[in-house]
Amino acid sequence: MKSEKQMSDTHFLGLILALVGGFLDAYTYICRGGVFANAQTGNIVLLGIQITSLNWGRALYYFMPVLSFIAGILICELIQTRFKWKESLHWRQLTVLLELFCLAAAGFLPLGKFDTAVNILVSFVCALQVEAFRKMNGNTYATTMCTGNLRSATQNLYLGFREKDRNRLIDSLQYYNVILFFIIGAATGALLTARFGGQSVWVCCLGLLAVFAAMFRK
């Protein structure tokens, strides 16, 4: 785990995490109130709209996931600071365990009146994931949203052809792969959520368990 390239930075783990990210977006949209809990731009825009309407109750509704996302970033940084040099367990594995706990709990919460609580949990989980896993083979990327990945993929594609740079083309392909696996995760999430409802989120726990186990390898 002290090698120059860690398992957490590999393309393989990036693809698994993208599957989880896509699944969670579909899950919260289909059975937890028709919202996308992974990214907070939409919540921030809606928060601003509700503030201009002086609708403080709805403003608080949209502010809670944003606050949860902020808390996730802070806690991830605290975990890194406290456990960065721990020998037996990588600090990113601790964040994955925390993600597992939150998603396992979310699966027990009934649909309907607990949807807001679940969306807050998912926002927290996505904050942990996007903060802990920021590099893939040395390149910045995200596993819970696609806009930045799409920009980087297309930029590297253009520069790769313009400069005849094979490495840039490989980077572009890896970014597009992450987007593809995000779509596969979303499609899988849509199918399983329609069939199993709130408990389908436990499938994400299997993916996170695979990530946790993989990081024991150098």
Helices and strands as residue ranges (DSSP letters): G 7-9, H 11-31, H 41-52, H 56-83, H 91-108, H 115-132, E 135-136, E 139-140, H 147-163, H 166-196, G 197-201, H 202-214
